[in-house]
Amino acid sequence: MRTISPNAGWIKEPGNLPDSALSIRPRLRIIKKYLFMKKLLCLLLGLTVAATLRADASADHDTFVTRVETCEAILREFQADPGNAIPAEILQRAKAIVITNQIKAGIILGFKAGYGAIMVKKSNGQWSIPVLVRFGDTSLGLQLGGSSVQSVYIVMNEKTPSLLFEGRFNIGVDAQAVAGPRVAEKETWNRELLNTPVLVYSKNKGLYAGATVKTGYLTRSDAINRAYYGVPYDLPELLYGSFVNPIPADVKPLMDFVAQLSP
């Protein structure tokens, strides 16, 4: 049997380990400290993300309410002025209504970006909850400074609102759109206009009833609608379904006013 001498040069006492072995202990302490800091960092990151999500949800709620209230104010302002008001006959035949608020800016290339609210009259005769959409438009020409542009679109058939289901609806391209007659023009406007898919109302005094217009495009804004209504549904389901119950108090004034105009 082989005997190893206790005096062999490569054997050391526990307290007399090589430098490489002694260096393991501080390394272990460093590794443990690193792992602890990593866990702490992950925890703080998780808390930050949660707080951000809550802040975003609150911001989405406030933004939604502000936009819906603005759209209601725009519609009320239109109807209070006979020079801009939409005739009752047209409102009563409406299948959908879109109210938009845009900001125009630029020097050579005019750009209008904004938002709107759409509501549809469902098959049971009741108006839907308002659903927010985005609005965009570009136009060539000299555009100095910036201005706010408010418009109301009255949709006269049931098919046209479904164009938004695909994500984007080009007004005046995907569906014909003309300037709608106003209350002040009631005695002169052509009743054939009622057969036009979209009647456009704005405060542009240069438009006459029946003039063909291309006003831009609407796109869906599903995220903010889901966040506000608290349901996992998008524009088609929100407009034509009954998934939101009870209806939030914030949107009822607009719904009541539209129902009053178009019972």
NUTORKE-954798 format. One record per residue (C-alpha): residue number from 1; residue in one letter; z, x, y negated. Coordinates in steps of 0.1 Angstrom, whole numbers. Last residue first. Example, Ala and Ser with C-alpha at 12.3 -4.5 7.8 and 13.67 -1.06 7.14 Angstrom:
<2,"S",<71,137,11>>;
<1,"A",<78,123,45>>;
***
This chain:
<263,"P",<-311,-844,-599>>;
<262,"S",<-331,-818,-619>>;
<261,"L",<-315,-811,-652>>;
<260,"Q",<-280,-822,-641>>;
<259,"A",<-284,-803,-608>>;
<258,"V",<-294,-772,-627>>;
<257,"F",<-263,-776,-649>>;
<256,"D",<-240,-781,-619>>;
<255,"M",<-253,-751,-601>>;
<254,"L",<-249,-729,-631>>;
<253,"P",<-214,-741,-637>>;
<252,"K",<-206,-738,-599>>;
<251,"V",<-214,-701,-596>>;
<250,"D",<-180,-686,-606>>;
<249,"A",<-161,-713,-586>>;
<248,"P",<-172,-699,-553>>;
<247,"I",<-187,-724,-529>>;
<246,"P",<-163,-731,-500>>;
<245,"N",<-181,-725,-478>>;
<244,"V",<-211,-701,-479>>;
<243,"F",<-232,-704,-447>>;
<242,"S",<-250,-735,-456>>;
<241,"G",<-286,-723,-452>>;
<240,"Y",<-317,-725,-473>>;
<239,"L",<-310,-701,-501>>;
<238,"L",<-283,-679,-485>>;
<237,"E",<-302,-677,-452>>;
<236,"P",<-335,-666,-469>>;
<235,"L",<-317,-642,-493>>;
<234,"D",<-296,-623,-469>>;
<233,"Y",<-267,-631,-446>>;
<232,"P",<-236,-611,-435>>;
<231,"V",<-212,-632,-455>>;
<230,"G",<-187,-623,-483>>;
<229,"Y",<-205,-642,-510>>;
<228,"Y",<-202,-613,-535>>;
<227,"A",<-209,-584,-512>>;
<226,"R",<-237,-602,-494>>;
<225,"N",<-254,-610,-527>>;
<224,"I",<-249,-575,-540>>;
<223,"A",<-265,-560,-509>>;
<222,"D",<-294,-584,-507>>;
<221,"S",<-311,-577,-540>>;
<220,"R",<-346,-590,-532>>;
<219,"T",<-376,-582,-552>>;
<218,"L",<-393,-601,-580>>;
<217,"Y",<-426,-589,-597>>;
<216,"G",<-443,-588,-630>>;
<215,"T",<-454,-614,-656>>;
<214,"K",<-490,-621,-648>>;
<213,"V",<-500,-651,-670>>;
<212,"T",<-527,-677,-671>>;
<211,"A",<-525,-699,-702>>;
<210,"G",<-519,-735,-693>>;
<209,"A",<-495,-742,-721>>;
<208,"Y",<-500,-718,-750>>;
<207,"L",<-485,-683,-751>>;
<206,"G",<-483,-665,-784>>;
<205,"K",<-448,-678,-793>>;
<204,"N",<-433,-656,-766>>;
<203,"K",<-399,-672,-760>>;
<202,"S",<-405,-674,-723>>;
<201,"Y",<-414,-702,-698>>;
<200,"V",<-436,-697,-668>>;
<199,"L",<-448,-725,-646>>;
<198,"V",<-454,-713,-610>>;
<197,"P",<-473,-730,-581>>;
<196,"T",<-497,-749,-605>>;
<195,"N",<-501,-786,-594>>;
<194,"L",<-479,-798,-623>>;
<193,"L",<-504,-782,-647>>;
<192,"E",<-528,-811,-639>>;
<191,"R",<-506,-831,-662>>;
<190,"N",<-524,-815,-692>>;
<189,"W",<-502,-810,-722>>;
<188,"T",<-507,-829,-755>>;
<187,"E",<-479,-854,-758>>;
<186,"K",<-451,-833,-743>>;
<185,"E",<-459,-802,-765>>;
<184,"A",<-424,-801,-782>>;
<183,"V",<-408,-805,-747>>;
<182,"R",<-426,-774,-736>>;
<181,"P",<-456,-769,-714>>;
<180,"G",<-456,-740,-689>>;
<179,"A",<-474,-708,-692>>;
<178,"V",<-494,-703,-660>>;
<177,"A",<-487,-687,-626>>;
<176,"Q",<-508,-685,-596>>;
<175,"A",<-491,-671,-565>>;
<174,"D",<-492,-637,-549>>;
<173,"V",<-508,-624,-581>>;
<172,"G",<-493,-644,-610>>;
<171,"I",<-458,-634,-600>>;
<170,"N",<-458,-606,-575>>;
<169,"F",<-432,-614,-549>>;
<168,"R",<-414,-586,-530>>;
<167,"G",<-391,-584,-500>>;
<166,"E",<-411,-603,-473>>;
<165,"F",<-388,-633,-477>>;
<164,"L",<-396,-634,-514>>;
<163,"L",<-429,-651,-506>>;
<162,"S",<-407,-679,-492>>;
<161,"P",<-401,-691,-528>>;
<160,"T",<-438,-701,-530>>;
<159,"K",<-440,-725,-501>>;
<158,"E",<-418,-753,-514>>;
<157,"N",<-440,-761,-544>>;
<156,"M",<-435,-764,-582>>;
<155,"V",<-417,-732,-589>>;
<154,"I",<-402,-732,-625>>;
<153,"Y",<-399,-697,-639>>;
<152,"V",<-375,-691,-668>>;
<151,"S",<-377,-661,-690>>;
<150,"Q",<-355,-638,-711>>;
<149,"V",<-368,-606,-727>>;
<148,"S",<-345,-580,-743>>;
<147,"S",<-360,-555,-766>>;
<146,"G",<-368,-518,-769>>;
<145,"G",<-383,-495,-794>>;
<144,"L",<-421,-491,-798>>;
<143,"Q",<-444,-504,-771>>;
<142,"L",<-480,-495,-776>>;
<141,"G",<-500,-507,-746>>;
<140,"L",<-500,-507,-709>>;
<139,"S",<-476,-530,-690>>;
<138,"T",<-451,-525,-664>>;
<137,"D",<-428,-551,-647>>;
<136,"G",<-397,-553,-626>>;
<135,"F",<-372,-580,-617>>;
<134,"R",<-343,-578,-592>>;
<133,"V",<-329,-608,-574>>;
<132,"L",<-296,-626,-574>>;
<131,"V",<-290,-657,-553>>;
<130,"P",<-278,-689,-569>>;
<129,"I",<-263,-715,-544>>;
<128,"S",<-288,-740,-533>>;
<127,"W",<-297,-773,-550>>;
<126,"Q",<-294,-805,-530>>;
<125,"G",<-323,-828,-522>>;
<124,"N",<-317,-827,-485>>;
<123,"S",<-348,-806,-480>>;
<122,"K",<-333,-779,-502>>;
<121,"K",<-340,-774,-539>>;
<120,"V",<-341,-737,-545>>;
<119,"M",<-321,-714,-567>>;
<118,"I",<-331,-679,-580>>;
<117,"A",<-311,-656,-602>>;
<116,"G",<-326,-627,-622>>;
<115,"Y",<-325,-591,-628>>;
<114,"G",<-339,-564,-651>>;
<113,"A",<-366,-539,-656>>;
<112,"K",<-394,-541,-681>>;
<111,"F",<-415,-511,-688>>;
<110,"G",<-440,-506,-715>>;
<109,"L",<-461,-475,-711>>;
<108,"I",<-470,-460,-745>>;
<107,"I",<-437,-460,-762>>;
<106,"G",<-411,-474,-738>>;
<105,"A",<-385,-501,-734>>;
<104,"K",<-383,-537,-723>>;
<103,"I",<-350,-549,-709>>;
<102,"Q",<-352,-580,-687>>;
<101,"N",<-332,-612,-680>>;
<100,"T",<-346,-636,-655>>;
<99,"I",<-341,-672,-645>>;
<98,"V",<-358,-684,-613>>;
<97,"I",<-360,-721,-604>>;
<96,"A",<-371,-737,-572>>;
<95,"K",<-387,-769,-559>>;
<94,"A",<-392,-784,-594>>;
<93,"R",<-404,-820,-597>>;
<92,"Q",<-374,-831,-618>>;
<91,"L",<-376,-800,-639>>;
<90,"I",<-413,-808,-647>>;
<89,"E",<-406,-844,-658>>;
<88,"A",<-376,-833,-678>>;
<87,"P",<-397,-811,-700>>;
<86,"I",<-387,-774,-703>>;
<85,"A",<-371,-765,-737>>;
<84,"N",<-386,-737,-758>>;
<83,"G",<-395,-754,-791>>;
<82,"P",<-371,-782,-783>>;
<81,"D",<-342,-757,-784>>;
<80,"A",<-311,-765,-764>>;
<79,"Q",<-329,-763,-731>>;
<78,"F",<-338,-727,-736>>;
<77,"E",<-303,-717,-746>>;
<76,"R",<-288,-735,-716>>;
<75,"L",<-312,-716,-693>>;
<74,"I",<-303,-683,-709>>;
<73,"A",<-266,-690,-707>>;
<72,"E",<-268,-698,-670>>;
<71,"C",<-287,-666,-664>>;
<70,"T",<-260,-647,-683>>;
<69,"E",<-233,-663,-662>>;
<68,"V",<-251,-654,-630>>;
<67,"R",<-254,-618,-642>>;
<66,"T",<-218,-614,-652>>;
<65,"V",<-206,-630,-620>>;
<64,"F",<-227,-606,-599>>;
<63,"T",<-217,-576,-618>>;
<62,"D",<-180,-584,-615>>;
<61,"H",<-183,-589,-578>>;
<60,"D",<-204,-558,-573>>;
<59,"A",<-178,-537,-594>>;
<58,"S",<-150,-550,-572>>;
<57,"A",<-169,-542,-541>>;
<56,"D",<-177,-508,-554>>;
<55,"A",<-140,-502,-563>>;
<54,"R",<-129,-512,-528>>;
<53,"L",<-156,-490,-513>>;
<52,"T",<-144,-461,-535>>;
<51,"A",<-108,-466,-524>>;
<50,"A",<-118,-466,-487>>;
<49,"V",<-139,-434,-493>>;
<48,"T",<-110,-417,-510>>;
<47,"L",<-86,-427,-482>>;
<46,"G",<-110,-413,-456>>;
<45,"L",<-115,-381,-476>>;
<44,"L",<-77,-377,-479>>;
<43,"L",<-73,-381,-442>>;
<42,"C",<-102,-357,-434>>;
<41,"L",<-87,-331,-458>>;
<40,"L",<-53,-334,-441>>;
<39,"K",<-68,-330,-407>>;
<38,"K",<-87,-299,-419>>;
<37,"M",<-56,-285,-436>>;
<36,"F",<-37,-288,-403>>;
<35,"L",<-65,-272,-383>>;
<34,"Y",<-66,-243,-408>>;
<33,"K",<-28,-238,-406>>;
<32,"K",<-30,-238,-369>>;
<31,"I",<-58,-212,-370>>;
<30,"I",<-39,-190,-395>>;
<29,"R",<-8,-191,-373>>;
<28,"L",<-28,-182,-343>>;
<27,"R",<-43,-153,-362>>;
<26,"P",<-9,-141,-372>>;
<25,"R",<1,-140,-335>>;
<24,"I",<-31,-124,-322>>;
<23,"S",<-27,-92,-343>>;
<22,"L",<0,-79,-319>>;
<21,"A",<-24,-78,-290>>;
<20,"S",<-49,-57,-310>>;
<19,"D",<-21,-34,-322>>;
<18,"P",<-12,-26,-286>>;
<17,"L",<21,-39,-272>>;
<16,"N",<54,-19,-276>>;
<15,"G",<79,-47,-275>>;
<14,"P",<67,-60,-242>>;
<13,"E",<68,-25,-227>>;
<12,"K",<35,-8,-222>>;
<11,"I",<15,1,-191>>;
<10,"W",<-17,21,-196>>;
<9,"G",<0,55,-194>>;
<8,"A",<14,49,-159>>;
<7,"N",<51,57,-160>>;
<6,"P",<61,26,-140>>;
<5,"S",<40,42,-112>>;
<4,"I",<17,19,-94>>;
<3,"T",<20,20,-57>>;
<2,"R",<-9,13,-34>>;
<1,"M",<0,0,0>>;
***
